[in-house]
Amino acid sequence: MPLQAVLVKRALELVRDEPERRERLAALKALVARRIPSLAVKSQIVPIIIGEDAAALALAKNLQAQGFDIRAIRPPTVPEGTARLRLSLNVGLTSQDIDNFAQALERLLPSGVSL
């Protein structure tokens, strides 16, 4: 069986056998939405629009220095003036991780940038 088929089969088994993973992810999404209400939390990938490339890069670097695995996404991947951070939620995160991230984001957000 080709590798992709094996991986898809295993993924479907996890969805079927471990619904708590989806429930946990939904709870994390809800927590992010409550903790940072200005964000549009529609999936486990949450864009944090910063605007300018340099500001997004600097914020990502500062958050990474605090231990957060977050990336700046810039043009040409996104339109000019809409550089952003990409927050990727996963079931390995805790509520405390989300709280710590929200606090760090609030503390490190460049002046003039509001979420």
Order of alpha helices (4+ residues) and beta strands (2+ residues): alpha-alpha-beta-alpha-beta-beta-alpha
